[in-house]
Amino acid sequence: MSMLTPPGMGGKYRVTGAAYPRMSRPRRRRRIVFTALGAVLGLALLGYGTLQLMNVFRGESGSGKHAAAGKDCATPKPRAGAAAAASAAAKPAVALPQPGEITVNVYNATPRAGLAKAVADELKNRGFTIGKVGNAPADFDKKVPGTGILVGSPKTDKAAFSVLGTQLEGDTQQNDARDGADIDLILGDAFKELSPKEATAKELALLANPQPAPAKTC
C-alpha cells in the first residue's frame, strides 16, 4: 500500500504516482482565428483609406460647397431650338456699309511728308471713297501720339466707324459739329502702315457675324 493511500480505503483509490491531473493548454485555434480577423480588418481599413486619398487627388471628394459648385458649373443639355436661337443672336442688328459707301478724308498729323496721300491711295485700292487729302488741321497737327483718330458727325453711322476702324489698329473716335457723313482719318505719330488685308477681312467678317459670348466655365 502506498503511503499516500488513506487508511481503510483499500486499493480502490490508491494513488500510485504514475498519473497526474492533466492541465489542458489553451487552444491555438482561437488565437489563429482572431489573428486572421484582425488582418482582414486591417487590410479593409487600409484599402478604404487608400481609396479616399485617391479621390482627394482626383478632385472627387470635398465639402458640400465644392460639390454644389461643381453641380452648378455643369454644362446644361441644349434644349430644342437652342441652335436656332443662337443663330438668330449671331445676326448683326444693322447691315454693315460697304467700303465704297464710306467717304474718308485722310489727314497727316506727323512730320512725314506724303503720308496722307500714300494712305489715301491704299484705302482707295481697298474700295473706300476718298475725299480730302492733306495736312491735319491745327487742332491736331503734331498732336496725335497714337496711330490715328477717326472724326465724324454724331449722326454718322456707327457701323461706318467700325468698318473704317478695321483698317488700322489703336485708333480712337471723336465727333465734331459737321453735318455730312464723311469721316476724317487723322494719322498720328505711332502710325506705321494700314492693317494687312487678311486681318481686316477677318475683322469685317466678325463685324458682319458677331459670335455669342462664350458660356461661363468653372
Secondary structure by P-SEA (a helix, b strand, c coil): ccccccccccccccccccccbbbbcccaaaaaaaaaaaaaaaaaaaaaaaaaaaaaaacccccaaaaaaaaaacccccccaaaaaaaaaacccbbbbccccbbbbbbbcccccaaaaaaaaaaaaabbbbcccccccccccccccccbbbbbcccccaaaaaaaaaaccbbbbbbccccccbbbbcccccccccccaaaaaaaaaaaacccccccccc
